[in-house]
């Protein structure tokens, strides 16, 4: 009986101490106010937690959420967020959502994406039977880094796990065949949309799915354009020519999904929606494609600057 009372007393002390620590934390803090936020090294935070690892993990998790919610975006936002999630998952490796939270929001640079991938791999180690972290890792490799093989490897480990969608078999096969295209991108995005709870992230996934739907119609017009060239020996001057003249290629132009029309991009000559304004690439939309090219150029410049200077050949 006394031992039971002792355990209850100890539990009460722990609860009271936890409440006191939470009450003293400035959780709206500097992250929400746009000020500087000190983030300790993860190892130091764990060494100084004094047994309150979970409490500190909660504190830094709240800071991470507020960093994402800031209206003013700063260049170092990604590095701060990565550091915060590193602390959270080091203090409490068994947390769940923070791993995928990092994957959704650490996309501003190649370095950010690779940090997100490292956190997802940590999540896989902590939750080896959860297929979702592997799925997000596969998505990052495919969508942001353009690496179909790494994406397939990540997904292949998820196939046999509880709750994994059956279509992962087909997704892995398509990635390995290097014929992913729109079907793979759409499958990834629909699953992300279904499982993601953050409305801001959902909005981005819905936008990408909308671009894919528009791209499917544009490809029908591309095929009609090829037929027009073969029949007339010249290219179209306007999209309307595909459905005009005595022997039109199409009886009517397919509707633009947003209620707009179809036009020729003046810079590329491609058939585009006059609402969306660009074509969708299976791996990367134009914005992401430009960003990845920028990352690669930055990597080349960094490698060139870090390379040792060439030594002059000895004179005869």
N, C-alpha and C positions, 0 to 999 in steps of 0.2 A: 504493500500500500504506500509506504514511504517513498519507495523508488518511483512509483507512478506519480506521486505528488511532486517529487523532485523533477521528473521529466516535464511535467506540466509547467512548473515554475521556470525551468530553463527555456521552454518554448515561449512563455510569456515574455521573458527578458529579450529573447531574440526578436520577437515581433515588435516589441517596443523600440528596440534599438534600430530596427529596420525602418520603422515609421519615423523615428527622429532623424535618421540620415536622409530619407526621402524629403522630409519637411524642410531640411536645411539646404537641399539642392536647389539651385536656381534653374529649374528646368526650362522656362521660357528662354532664359539665358541669352548669351551673345549670338548663338547661331541664328535665332529668330530675329534678332535686332540688327544683324548685319555687321556686328563687330568681330574682332579677332577671337578665335576659339582655340584654346590650347588643347591639344590632343597628345597625351603621353604615349610613349612607345608601349606597345601591347605587353611586352614582357615586364616593363616597369609597373604598369597598372595591375598586372596579376600579382607581382611580388608585394605590392603595397595594399592589396585589397583587404588583408587581415581577416579573411574568411567571408567577407561580404562581396564575393565575386558576382553573385546574381544581382545584387543591388546596384553595383557600379555598372554592370552590363546594361541594366534598365536605363540608367542615367545617360550613358553614351548612346544608347539606341534612340532615346528621345531627341538627343542632339542631332543624330543623323537624319531623323525624320524632318526636323526643323530646317536643316541645311537644304534639303530638297525643296521644302516649301518656301524658301526665301524668294521674294519677288526680284531682287537684284542678283543677277548671275555674276559670279566672279570667276576669273580664269582658274584659280586654284580650288574651285569648288569640288572638282572630282578628286583631287588628292586629299582634301579634308574628309570627304565622304568615305573614301577608301580607308583612310586611317581610322576613322570612327568605327567602321564595320570590322576592321581588323581587331580593334580593342574589344568590341562586343563579342565577337566569335572566339577570341582568345580567352576572355573571362568566362564565357559560357558556350562551349562548343556545341552543346545540344540545342541551342536556339534553332528555330526553323526558318521563318520568313526572311530574316536579314540576309541570308545568303542570296536569295533570289531578288531581294530588294536591290542589292548591290548590282546584280546582273542587269536589272532594268535601267538603272540610273547612271552607271559608270560606262558611258558610251561616248564621251566627248573627245577621246583621243585613243590611239592604239594602245598607249600605255594604260589608260583607264580600263579598256576592255580586257587587257591581259591581267590587270589586278583583279577585275571581276572574275575572270576565269580561275585565278588562283584561289579566290574565296570560295567559288563553287566547288573546286576540287577539295577544299577543306570541308565543305558541307557534305560532299559525297563520302569522305572518310568518317565524318561524324554520324551520317545517316545512310549507311550503305544500302539499305533496302528501300529508299525513297527514290523513285524514278525521276522526279521533277528537276532536281539539281542537274542530273545528267542531260535532261532535255534542254534546259537553259544553256548549259555548256555547249551542247551541239548547235543550238541556235546562234550563239555568239561566234563560234568558229565558222559557221556557214554564212551568216548575214553580214557580220562586220569584218571578218578576216578573210573571207573567200576561200576557206580551206575545207573542201568537201570531205576529204579523207579523215581529218581530225573530227569533223562533225559526225561522220558515220561511226567512228570508233566510240565517241561519247554516247551516241544513241544505242549502239549495239549492246552496251553494258546495261541499258535500261529495259531492254525488250522483255526479259523474263521476270522483272520485278513486279510485286503486287500493285495492281491498279494501272499499269502501263497500258496505253491505248494499243489496240491490235494493229493499227495502221503503221506502227513504228517499223514493223518488218518491211513494208513497202517503201517507207521513207529511207531506211538504211540501204535498201537495194538500189533505189534511184540515185542516192548520193554516191554509192560505189560505182555506178555505171556512168557517172559524170553527165547524166541527163536530167538533173534535178528540175531546172526550169521553174515555171510558174506553179506547178502542182506541189513541189516541195516547199516553196516559199509560202504558198497558201496554207498548207498543212501545218507548218510551224506556227504561222500567225494565228490560225484559228484555235490551236491548242493554247497558245499564250493568252489569247483573248478570253478563252473559257476559264483559265485558271488564275489570271491576274485580278487582284481585288482593287488595285489603285486606279481610280477613274482617269487620271492623267495618262497613265501608261496604256490603259484601254483605248483611249482616244488615238494614240499613236498607232496602235495595232489596227484599229478600224480604218484609219487613213490609208495605211499600206494595203489592206484588203480591198479598199475602194479603188486604189490605183491598179491592183491586179485585175479587178473586174473590167476596168476600162481598157487595160492592155489586151485582154482576150478579144474584145471587139475590134481593137485597132489591128490585131493580127489577121482578122478576117479581111479587113480592108487592104492589108499588105498583100495577101494572096490574090485579091481581086486586081490589085495594081500590077502584079506580075503578069496576070493574064492579059491585062490591057496592053502592056508593053509587047507581049508576044503577038497579039492580034494587030496592033496598029504600028508597031515599029518605033514607037516613041513613048515618052513618059507623059503622065497626066500634068496638066497645068493647074488643075484644081481637083479636089476630092469629088466634087459634084460630077465630073466627067465619067466616073465609074458607074453612074446610074442615069446617064443621059445619052442622046444620040439614037440612031436607028437600030442599033444592036448593042444595047448596054450590057456591060459585064454583070451588073447587079440590077434587079428590078427596082430596088430602092436602097438607099443607104441605111445601114442599121442604126437604130437610135443611139445617141450618145447618152450614157447612163445617168447623167446629171441634168438632162434636158437641154444641153447645149448642142454644138455642132462639131464637125470635123474640118480640119484645115491642114495646110502644109506648113511645117515649121520653117520660117525663113532662113534659119541658120543651118539646119541639118537636112531639110527637105523631107523629113519623116512626116507621116500622117499622125497628127496628134489631136487630142480633144482640146477644144478651145476653152474648156473649163480647167482641166488639169494642167495643160500646157507643156507636158513632157511625156516621154515614154517610160514604162517601168522595165527595169532590168531584173531578171530572176534573182540574181544574187544581191544586187545593190541598186536602190533607186538613185537618180542623178545626184541628189544631195549627199548620200552616203558614199557613192562612188567617188565623187570629188574629194570627200574627206579622206577616204582610204588612200587615194593617190597622194594627197598632201602628207599623210602619215609616212608613206613610203619614201617620199622625197625628203622628209625630215630625217628618216633613218639613214638614207644615203649620205646626207650632209653630216650627220652625226658620226657615221663611220669614217667619212673622209677626214673629219677634224681630229678623230681619235687615232688615226693611222700614224705610225711612226714616220718621221721624215725620211725620204729616200737618201741613202748615202751615196756620195759621189764615188765613182770608180777611181781607184788609185791611179795616179799618173805614172806613165812609163818611166 
